[in-house]
């Protein structure tokens, strides 16, 4: 089973690294939106910390505080991305409020409710619901627009599709895990495989989003 887990972890990290490479090309492409160019440093941190936690976990070193910090950082970044891609001023203001309120809520939860050495499943579930709500609103706003949009060429569409899929699956998964105080090792392995597949799909959709804005021939001929 360990070999299977390692295989799915490998394809997840491969997709993440490929998406990081494409995000670097977006930095070179100066007319890309700021939220797209911001993915490069975000993915650098995200991949580096994920590799670190994988290494530490394989050496039986406690990683929960790092995982809590990373997942909170991810939520805040994605909320900021929604602030960039959503047009409605009210929703933008709500995103601004969430960028301050959510990390504060995580700190309160970690230190006063669930504990520093436990995964912050409560605030993680709230974060999932926030991303799901913002994703649904983005699609509502996208399909209400008066002018024609080629979705295949719209980076925001692919990014939000990935986020909606990932956190729609994450929410029931982590809620179920939170309700189960003890579960078999085999079930934990299955959950690990599912999480790796979810990450693979998420980063693959990020790749598509970045490719939408990159004209490879023009980039390397200039």
N, C-alpha and C positions, 0 to 999 in steps of 0.2 A: 504493500500500500504506500510505503514511503516513496518508492520510485514513481508511482502514479502522481502523488502529490508534488514531487519535484518536477515532473514533466509539465503539469499544469501551471506551476509557479514559473517555469521557464518561458512558456508561451505568453504568460501575462507580462513578465518583465521585458520580453522581446518586443511586444506591442507597445509597451510604455517607452522603451528606448527609441523605437522608430518614430513614435509621435514626438518625442523630444527633438530628434534630428530635424523633422519637418518644422517644428516650432522655431528652431534656430534660423531656418531659411526665411521664416516670416519676419524675423528681426532684421534680416538683410533687406527684405522688401519693405521699403520705408513707408509706402502708402497703406499698409495694413492697419486695421483698427487697433487702438491701444490695448483692448482686452485680448486680442489675438497675440500681440507681441508679448504681453505679460505672461502668456503660457510658458514661455521658455524658462524664465527663472522659477516659476511655480513648479514645473515638471522636474527641474533640476533638484529642487528641495524634496519634492514628493518621492522621486525615484531613489534618491540618496538615503533618505530616512527609511523608506520601505526596505531597501537592501540591508541597512543597518539592523532594523528590527528582525529581519529574517535570519541574519547571522547570529544575533544575540539569542533569539529563540532556539536556534539549532544547538546553541551552547548552553541551553537551559538557564539563561539569564532573563530576569523579569523585565518585560517590555511594556507593560500596560500604561505607565505614565507617558511614555514616548508616543504610543498609539493614540492615547487621548489627546495629546497636544497636536499630533499630525492630523487627526480627523477634524479637530476644531479649526485648524488652519485651512483645511480643504473646504469645509463648509463656508467659512468667511470668504475665501477666494471665489467660490462659485456664486455666492450671494452678490459679490461685487460684479461678477460677470453679468448676472441678470440685471443689475442696475445699469450696465452699459448697453445691453441689447433691448431692454424694454423701453417703450416710448412714454407710457403714461406717467405723468409727474407724481401722482399719488403713490403709485407702486415704487417709483424710484425713491421717494422719501421713506417708504416703509423699509426698503432695502438698506437705506442709510441708518435707520434706527436699529435694524437687525444686526448690522455690522458691529454695533456697540453692545446691544442687549444680549446677543447670543453668547459671545465669549464670557460675559459676566455671569450668565446663567450656568454655563459650563463650570466656571470656577466655584460658584455656590454649590452646585450639585456634587462636584468632586470632593470638596472640603467639608461640606455640611450634611450631605445626604448619602451618597453611594460610597464615598471613601476614596482616598488618593490611589490606593493599590487595586481598585476595581475599575473595570471598563465602564465608561459613562453611558450606559445603555439608555438611560432615561433621556438625557439631552441629545444623544445620537438619534433616537427615535423622533424627537422634536425637530432636529435638523433635517431628517429625511422628509418629514411632512412639509417643512418650509420649502425645500427644493422641489417637491412634487407640486405644491401649490404654485410656485413661481413658474415651473415648467408648463403647467396647464394654462396659466395666464398668458405666457409667451405665445403658445400656439393659438390661443383665442385671439390675441392681438394680431398675430401674423396672418391669420386667415380672414381677419376683418379689414385688412388693408385694401385701399381702393385701387392700387396699381399692381400689375402682374409681377410676381416674384418667381424666379427659377429656383425652386427649393434645392435642386442638386448643386447649385452654385452659391447657396447661402450657408456660410460657416455656422452661424448661430443655430440654424435648424439641426445640423448634425450634432453639435455640442449639446444642445438641450435634449435632443432625442436620447443621447447617451446617458445624460444625467437622469432623465425621467425613468429610463429602463433600470439603471443601476440602483437608484434609491427606492424605486417602487418594489424591487425585489429585496433590497436590504431591510426595509422597514419590517415586513412580516417575519423575515429571517431572524433579525436581532431581537424582536419582541418575543418570538418563540424561545430563543436561547435564554433570554432573560427570565422567562417564566419557569424554565427547567433548571433546577438547582444542580442536579447531577444528570449527565447524559453519557451514553457509551462512547468509548474511544472511536468506534467505527462511525458513529454519527458525526463526531467532531471532524473526522477525516473527510466525510462527504460534504460537510459544510465548507471545509477548506477548499475542496475542489470547486464547489459552486461559486465561492467568492473569487477564485482565480479566473473562472470563466466569465464572471460578471466584469471583472477588471479588464480582461482581454477584449470583451465587446466594447466597453467604455473607451479604452485607449484606441481601439480600431476606429471608432466613430470620430474620435479626436483627429486621427490621421486624415480621415476623409475631409473633415472640416478645414484642416490646414492646407490640404492639396487643392481645395476649392480656390484658394487665394494665391497659389503659387503657379506661375507659368515657368516650368522648368527650363525650357529652351531659352526664353528671354533672359532668365536669371543668370544662366551660365554663359550666355553669349555676350552679356553686357560687361 
